[in-house]
Amino acid sequence: MVKMNTDMCRALGRHLLNWGAVAVAVTALSACAASSGVSNFAVAECKQISKRAEAKINWARVPEIEIRVRNGDYSPMVTRLQQGRPYVLRIRNRDDSLRVFRAKDFFTRNAVIAVGVEGVRAEDTCINAISIPARQSAEIRMVAVTDGTFEFEDNAILLPFVFSGGPSGAIVIDERRETAGLN
């Protein structure tokens, strides 16, 4: 009986050590978010547009889309954009705690021109998440390049949908009519 308890304790100890290592690794990797609030952990490459095309965008005339976070809920849950058009996405955190807007597929498959949190502009635009402090906002200047549905979540863990209740919402980019041959 004593031998069996000792073996069980050893196995349980190894199991707890493994989970402890995971917790330490996740905590350490969470520090990969830059002071500007953006995370580029495990992002290999992103879509871009030419500097010439970017220079032609008049950001003062671009549609501004607002997504609000209140009590952990994103509103609207579904945001629709048109492929090929520039947008300014503003994500407002109305909560009293940090929110992490994680949308790796959306960020890597569309051209992010600039990202900022409360006026602090990030150097990197090839990102997978934005940390938005309590009662602050993030702004993303982007061009919708790839059509499709892109889920996002509020998750501080670097791995998507790990320890998460699932997606918090979606951004749908509708295909351009010219692309679909409907002129």
Secondary structure as UniProt FT lines:
FT   HELIX           2..30
FT   TURN            31..32
FT   TURN            35..36
FT   STRAND          38..39
FT   TURN            41..42
FT   HELIX           51..55
FT   HELIX           59..61
FT   STRAND          64..70
FT   TURN            71..72
FT   STRAND          73..75
FT   STRAND          78..82
FT   TURN            83..84
FT   STRAND          86..93
FT   STRAND          99..102
FT   HELIX           104..109
FT   STRAND          111..117
FT   TURN            118..119
FT   STRAND          120..121
FT   STRAND          129..132
FT   TURN            134..135
FT   STRAND          137..143
FT   STRAND          148..154
FT   TURN            160..163
FT   STRAND          169..174
FT   HELIX           177..180
//
